[in-house]
Amino acid sequence: MTSTTSQTSQLLPLELPELVAATLQYITDPRDLRACILVNKLWASEATTLLWENDPPIKAFVDTPAFKEPERLQLYAKKVRKFTLYADDARYNHLFAYTEFPRLETIVLDSSPYNEVETLLQFLQPNLRKFFIYGGPVGDTLLYEMRIRSPHLEDLLIDNARNNLTAEGLHDFLTKMSSLKKLHVMYGLNHALSDEVICHLAERASLVHLDFTKLIRQEVAHNLVNSSAHPFEHLKILTCSAESKAFALLTPHLLSLEILRLSLPENLDTILSAIAHCPKISHVEVRYLIRTVPPPSEIIHLADKHQNLQTLQLSWQDDGLITTEEAQSDPHSLDDASIDTIASKLRSIKILTLWFPLSADVSTKALESIGKHCRALERCKLPGTFNMSKLPLVAPLYPEIPPETCLFPNLLDLTIRRASNRDQGSSQHAVRALRAHAPKLQEFEAVQDDDLTNMVERAIRPRSGLDAAGWF
């Protein structure tokens, strides 16, 4: 009796579902989870739940007898929390017509000709929180069904909706879908973003994340400011395209904004000062749709007002090569001194891009300034021509130097216009300098290739675990 009781007490913990579930959460390798299925029924149930809950491949459904056995298919489907269907996967959508996904919280659908309203309805489940579709028949009917079937939806992305969506239908959906907090209205949907829709979004207290591509014009911005005391007051993340003067009108009201991705069709010299009005901003990306350069004083002002910026990316849309003539002729070109001032204020920066003409006499000192001040920097893009062999080295001249001595202890990615070695110092010296001062470097790119550039790329890329032969 004692022996039996002892054995039972030892087995009890392994028979408690909550303990088994908590234990198996630490197993990440699918092969180990499949092995757990063989232990007993309880372990099989918990292990299959973990295997199927996050993005089970469509092949996992197709390669099992599940499609021929509705009960078995339902057994697996009820475990799924997140489901991603890529373009070719959508041809199997009709096979789920009578299947429920009661735990489904996230569905991501790639663009596909197989995406049809009838085959999408099965994914509109009561617990759904996130619905992303990158191409499909998203129209007034589907949004109506979404509102009725998935009343707790919080995050919606619509892209390439095949001209099925109307401004009236979108406005009706938004006004009645109170749970929605994040909205991404992407390409081919400008017609649905009427002034009335944009005004509703500006006044929506629950909205924290908004991405859309339609240009915000100055008259629309005036309407937003006049019709709402604090437009977008609780918005934390914003991706948009706007006229410079229009966005300048909005910035004093963006009191909660933390992340901004802004495209500008023209330049207002004071747009960065306007962005500086956002008190909580930590991530700024501004892409100019024309070749224009913000004054260095504006960049310095933004850096001074927000010295805890994590990301600052200022660039041209075309991302193309900057000619020497452009660098010499532009009165706003950055020089060593202005780059040093900017870097000295952004000591917490992790991503820095200044991709427009630099002064013709900018030197390797600009890189040294960034390395000296921006110790947390992980990614840097600067369109200069730099003699890497002039980077300061300490003896002995080997790839490993103390982290407190190297310029870029955390740098992973460096893009420049060109690597030059026309002055004294060998190519090997330049490569050694880069490897020494950026011990974690994984990617190096120079837009204008030359022999030294290719040599540096070959030296850096294999160290990141990539075969050099695969790159050239």
C-alpha positions in Angstrom: 0.0 0.0 0.0 2.8 2.4 0.9 4.7 1.6 -2.2 1.6 2.2 -4.4 0.8 5.5 -2.6 4.4 6.6 -3.1 4.4 5.9 -6.8 1.1 7.7 -7.2 2.3 10.8 -5.4 5.4 10.8 -7.7 3.3 10.6 -10.8 0.7 13.1 -9.8 2.7 16.2 -10.8 3.2 14.8 -14.3 -0.5 14.2 -14.6 -1.6 17.8 -13.8 -2.4 19.7 -17.0 -1.3 23.1 -15.7 2.2 21.7 -14.7 2.7 19.8 -17.9 1.7 22.9 -19.9 4.1 25.1 -17.9 6.9 22.7 -18.4 6.5 22.2 -22.1 6.5 26.0 -22.7 10.3 25.9 -22.3 10.6 23.4 -25.2 11.2 25.4 -28.4 12.4 22.7 -30.8 9.5 21.2 -32.8 11.3 17.9 -32.9 11.3 17.7 -29.1 7.7 18.7 -28.9 6.8 15.9 -31.3 8.7 13.5 -29.1 6.6 14.7 -26.1 3.5 13.6 -28.0 4.5 9.9 -27.5 4.6 10.1 -23.7 0.8 9.9 -23.0 -2.5 11.5 -23.9 -2.1 14.5 -21.6 1.4 15.3 -22.9 0.2 14.7 -26.5 -2.6 17.2 -26.0 -0.3 19.9 -24.5 2.5 19.3 -27.0 0.2 19.5 -30.0 -1.3 22.7 -28.7 2.2 24.3 -28.6 3.0 22.9 -32.1 -0.1 24.2 -33.7 -0.8 27.5 -31.9 1.6 29.8 -33.7 1.8 29.8 -37.5 1.4 26.1 -38.3 2.4 25.7 -42.0 -0.4 25.0 -44.4 1.5 21.9 -45.3 1.0 20.5 -41.8 -2.8 20.5 -42.6 -2.5 19.3 -46.1 0.0 16.4 -45.4 -2.3 14.9 -42.7 -5.5 13.0 -43.2 -7.2 16.0 -41.5 -8.7 17.4 -44.6 -10.5 14.1 -45.1 -11.5 13.9 -41.5 -13.5 17.0 -40.4 -13.3 16.1 -36.7 -9.5 15.8 -36.8 -9.2 19.0 -38.8 -11.3 20.8 -36.2 -9.1 19.3 -33.4 -6.0 21.0 -34.8 -7.8 24.2 -35.8 -9.1 24.8 -32.3 -5.5 25.1 -31.1 -4.4 27.8 -33.6 -3.8 31.3 -32.2 -1.8 32.8 -35.1 -2.1 31.8 -38.7 -0.2 33.1 -41.7 -1.2 32.1 -45.2 1.2 33.0 -48.1 0.1 33.5 -51.7 0.1 29.8 -52.7 -1.4 28.7 -49.4 -4.7 30.6 -50.2 -5.7 27.9 -52.7 -6.6 25.7 -49.7 -8.8 28.3 -48.1 -12.0 26.6 -49.2 -11.0 23.5 -47.3 -11.6 25.4 -44.1 -15.2 26.3 -45.0 -16.8 24.4 -42.2 -13.9 24.8 -39.7 -13.9 27.0 -36.6 -10.8 28.6 -35.1 -12.1 29.5 -31.6 -8.7 30.5 -30.3 -7.6 32.5 -33.4 -6.2 35.9 -32.5 -4.0 36.8 -35.5 -4.6 36.1 -39.2 -2.1 37.3 -41.8 -3.1 36.8 -45.5 -0.7 37.4 -48.4 -2.0 38.8 -51.7 -3.5 36.0 -53.7 -6.2 35.6 -56.5 -7.6 32.9 -54.3 -8.6 35.4 -51.6 -12.4 35.7 -51.9 -15.0 37.0 -49.4 -16.5 33.5 -49.0 -13.2 31.9 -48.1 -12.2 34.7 -45.7 -15.2 34.7 -43.5 -14.1 31.5 -41.7 -11.1 33.5 -40.2 -13.4 36.2 -38.7 -13.5 34.5 -35.3 -14.9 36.0 -32.0 -11.5 36.2 -30.4 -9.7 37.8 -33.4 -7.5 40.7 -32.4 -5.4 41.2 -35.6 -6.4 41.0 -39.2 -3.7 41.7 -41.9 -4.5 41.2 -45.6 -2.0 42.3 -48.3 -4.3 41.9 -51.3 -7.9 40.7 -51.5 -11.6 41.7 -51.7 -11.7 43.9 -48.7 -14.9 45.8 -49.3 -17.9 47.2 -47.4 -19.4 43.7 -47.0 -16.3 42.1 -45.5 -15.8 45.0 -43.1 -19.5 44.6 -42.0 -18.9 40.9 -41.4 -15.7 41.7 -39.5 -17.5 44.1 -37.2 -20.2 41.5 -36.4 -18.1 38.4 -36.2 -14.9 39.8 -34.6 -16.1 42.5 -32.1 -12.8 42.6 -30.3 -10.6 43.4 -33.3 -7.8 45.8 -32.4 -5.3 45.8 -35.3 -6.3 46.0 -39.0 -4.2 46.2 -42.2 -5.7 46.6 -45.6 -3.6 46.7 -48.7 -4.6 46.5 -52.4 -8.3 46.0 -51.7 -9.3 45.6 -55.4 -11.3 48.8 -55.4 -14.0 47.1 -53.3 -13.9 49.5 -50.4 -15.8 52.8 -50.3 -15.2 55.9 -48.1 -18.8 55.4 -46.7 -18.2 51.8 -45.9 -14.9 52.5 -44.2 -16.3 55.4 -42.2 -19.3 53.3 -41.1 -17.0 50.5 -40.0 -14.7 52.8 -38.0 -17.5 54.6 -36.2 -19.0 51.3 -35.1 -15.8 49.3 -34.4 -14.9 50.8 -31.0 -12.3 48.2 -30.2 -9.9 49.2 -33.0 -6.7 50.7 -31.9 -4.3 50.3 -34.8 -5.1 50.9 -38.5 -2.9 50.5 -41.6 -4.5 51.6 -44.8 -2.0 51.0 -47.5 -1.7 51.2 -51.3 -4.6 51.6 -53.6 -7.0 53.0 -51.0 -6.7 56.7 -51.2 -10.2 57.0 -52.5 -11.5 55.5 -49.3 -9.6 57.9 -47.1 -12.1 60.8 -47.4 -11.7 64.0 -45.3 -14.6 62.7 -43.2 -12.6 59.4 -42.5 -9.4 61.3 -41.6 -11.3 63.6 -39.3 -12.8 60.6 -37.5 -9.4 59.1 -37.1 -8.0 62.4 -35.7 -10.8 62.4 -33.1 -10.6 58.7 -32.2 -9.4 58.5 -28.6 -8.5 54.8 -28.8 -6.2 55.2 -31.9 -2.5 54.6 -31.0 -1.1 53.5 -34.4 -1.9 54.8 -37.8 -0.3 54.1 -41.2 -1.7 55.5 -44.5 -0.3 56.7 -47.8 -2.7 59.4 -48.8 -1.1 62.9 -48.8 -2.3 65.2 -46.0 -2.8 68.6 -47.6 -2.7 71.9 -45.8 -6.4 72.5 -46.1 -7.1 69.1 -44.5 -4.7 69.8 -41.7 -6.5 73.2 -41.1 -9.8 71.3 -40.9 -8.4 68.8 -38.4 -7.0 71.5 -36.1 -10.2 73.6 -36.3 -12.6 70.7 -35.8 -10.8 68.9 -33.0 -9.2 70.4 -29.9 -6.4 67.8 -29.9 -6.2 65.8 -33.2 -4.4 62.5 -32.8 -3.9 63.2 -29.1 -3.2 59.6 -28.1 -1.4 58.5 -31.3 2.0 56.8 -30.6 3.0 55.6 -34.0 2.3 57.4 -37.3 3.3 56.7 -40.9 2.1 59.2 -43.4 2.8 61.5 -46.4 2.1 65.2 -45.9 2.8 68.6 -47.2 5.4 70.2 -45.0 3.2 73.1 -43.9 0.3 70.7 -43.2 2.4 68.5 -40.9 3.8 71.5 -39.2 0.2 72.5 -38.2 -0.3 69.1 -36.6 2.9 68.6 -34.6 1.9 70.8 -31.6 -1.1 68.4 -31.1 0.9 65.1 -31.3 1.5 64.9 -27.6 1.8 61.1 -27.4 3.7 60.5 -30.6 6.8 58.3 -30.2 7.5 56.9 -33.7 7.2 59.0 -36.9 7.7 57.9 -40.5 7.0 60.9 -42.7 7.3 61.4 -46.5 7.5 65.0 -47.7 6.8 66.0 -51.4 8.6 69.3 -50.7 10.8 70.8 -48.1 10.0 73.4 -45.4 13.3 74.4 -43.8 11.7 74.4 -40.4 10.0 71.0 -40.6 12.4 69.4 -38.2 11.9 72.2 -35.7 8.2 71.5 -36.0 8.7 67.8 -35.3 10.7 68.8 -32.2 7.4 70.0 -30.7 6.4 66.4 -30.2 7.4 65.9 -26.6 7.7 62.1 -26.5 9.3 61.5 -29.9 12.1 58.8 -29.9 12.1 57.6 -33.5 12.2 60.0 -36.5 12.3 59.0 -40.2 11.8 61.7 -42.8 12.0 60.8 -46.5 12.1 63.7 -48.9 10.4 62.9 -52.2 12.6 65.5 -54.0 16.3 66.1 -53.7 16.5 68.7 -51.0 18.6 69.0 -47.9 17.5 70.3 -44.4 19.7 73.0 -42.9 22.2 71.6 -40.5 20.9 74.0 -37.8 17.5 72.3 -38.1 19.0 68.8 -37.5 21.0 70.2 -34.6 17.9 71.8 -33.1 15.9 68.5 -33.3 18.9 66.6 -31.7 19.2 69.2 -29.0 15.5 69.1 -28.1 15.4 65.3 -28.1 18.8 64.0 -27.0 17.3 60.6 -26.1 16.4 59.8 -29.8 16.9 56.2 -30.6 16.5 56.6 -34.4 17.1 59.5 -36.7 16.8 58.8 -40.5 16.8 61.7 -42.9 17.1 60.7 -46.6 16.0 61.2 -50.2 13.4 58.9 -51.6 15.4 57.6 -54.5 18.3 56.6 -52.2 20.6 57.1 -55.1 24.2 58.1 -55.6 25.0 61.6 -54.5 27.4 63.3 -56.9 30.4 65.4 -56.0 28.8 68.3 -57.8 25.7 68.1 -55.6 27.8 67.9 -52.5 29.8 71.0 -53.5 26.8 73.1 -54.7 24.3 72.6 -51.9 24.5 75.3 -49.2 23.1 73.0 -46.6 25.7 70.3 -47.0 26.9 68.9 -43.7 30.5 69.2 -42.7 32.7 67.7 -40.0 31.8 70.3 -37.4 28.0 70.0 -37.8 28.2 66.2 -37.8 30.2 66.4 -34.6 27.6 68.7 -33.0 24.8 66.4 -34.0 26.6 63.3 -32.7 27.5 65.0 -29.4 23.8 65.5 -28.7 22.6 62.0 -29.7 24.5 59.8 -27.3 21.7 57.3 -27.1 21.1 57.0 -30.8 21.0 53.4 -32.3 20.1 54.1 -35.9 21.5 57.2 -37.7 21.0 58.0 -41.4 21.9 61.3 -43.0 21.6 60.4 -46.7 22.0 63.6 -48.6 25.0 65.7 -49.8 27.8 66.2 -47.4 30.3 69.0 -47.7 33.0 68.3 -50.2 35.7 68.6 -47.5 34.0 66.2 -45.0 36.6 63.8 -43.7 37.0 60.6 -41.7 36.8 62.9 -38.6 33.0 62.7 -39.1 33.0 59.0 -38.5 35.3 59.5 -35.5 32.9 62.0 -34.0 30.0 59.6 -34.4 32.0 56.8 -32.9 33.2 59.0 -30.0 29.8 60.2 -29.0 27.3 57.5 -30.2 28.5 54.5 -28.3 25.2 52.6 -28.7 25.1 53.0 -32.4 24.0 49.9 -34.3 23.3 51.1 -37.8 24.8 54.1 -39.7 24.3 55.5 -43.2 26.4 58.4 -44.2 27.1 59.4 -47.9 30.7 60.4 -47.6 33.9 59.2 -49.2 36.1 58.1 -46.3 39.7 56.9 -46.1 39.2 54.0 -43.7 43.0 53.6 -43.2 43.0 57.0 -41.4 40.8 55.7 -38.6 42.9 55.8 -35.5 44.4 52.5 -34.4 46.1 51.5 -31.2 49.0 49.1 -31.0 49.1 46.2 -31.5 47.4 46.5 -34.9 45.1 43.5 -34.7 41.3 43.0 -35.2 40.6 42.8 -31.5 41.0 45.9 -29.4 39.2 46.7 -26.1 35.6 47.8 -26.5 36.3 51.1 -24.6 38.9 51.9 -27.3 37.2 51.0 -30.5 34.9 53.6 -32.1 31.9 51.4 -32.8 31.6 48.7 -30.2 27.9 47.9 -31.2 27.8 48.7 -34.9 26.2 46.0 -37.0 25.6 47.8 -40.3 27.6 50.6 -42.1 26.7 52.3 -45.4 28.8 55.0 -46.9 29.1 56.5 -50.4 32.6 55.2 -51.1 35.7 53.8 -49.3 38.8 55.6 -50.5 42.4 54.7 -49.9 44.1 57.2 -52.2 46.3 58.6 -49.4 49.0 56.8 -47.5 48.2 53.5 -45.9 47.5 50.1 -47.4 44.2 48.5 -48.3 45.0 45.9 -45.6 45.3 48.7 -43.1 41.9 50.1 -44.0 40.3 46.6 -43.6 42.1 46.1 -40.3 40.9 49.5 -39.1 37.2 48.7 -39.9 37.4 45.3 -38.3 39.1 46.7 -35.2 36.8 49.6 -34.6 33.6 47.7 -35.5 34.0 44.2 -34.0 30.3 43.3 -34.4 30.0 44.6 -38.0 27.9 42.3 -40.1 27.1 44.4 -43.2 29.2 47.0 -45.0 28.0 48.7 -48.2 29.5 51.5 -50.3 27.1 52.7 -53.0 29.9 53.5 -55.4 32.0 50.4 -55.7 35.8 50.4 -56.1 38.5 47.8 -55.5 38.9 48.7 -51.8 35.2 48.7 -51.2 34.9 45.1 -52.5 37.9 44.1 -50.5 36.3 45.5 -47.3 33.0 43.8 -48.1 34.7 40.4 -48.5 36.5 40.8 -45.3 33.5 41.8 -43.2 30.7 39.6 -44.6 32.3 36.2 -44.0 32.7 37.2 -40.3 28.9 37.6 -40.0 28.5 33.9 -40.9 27.9 34.4 -44.6 30.0 32.7 -47.3 31.8 35.4 -49.3 31.3 33.4 -52.5 27.6 33.7 -52.1 27.7 37.5 -52.4 29.8 38.0 -55.5 
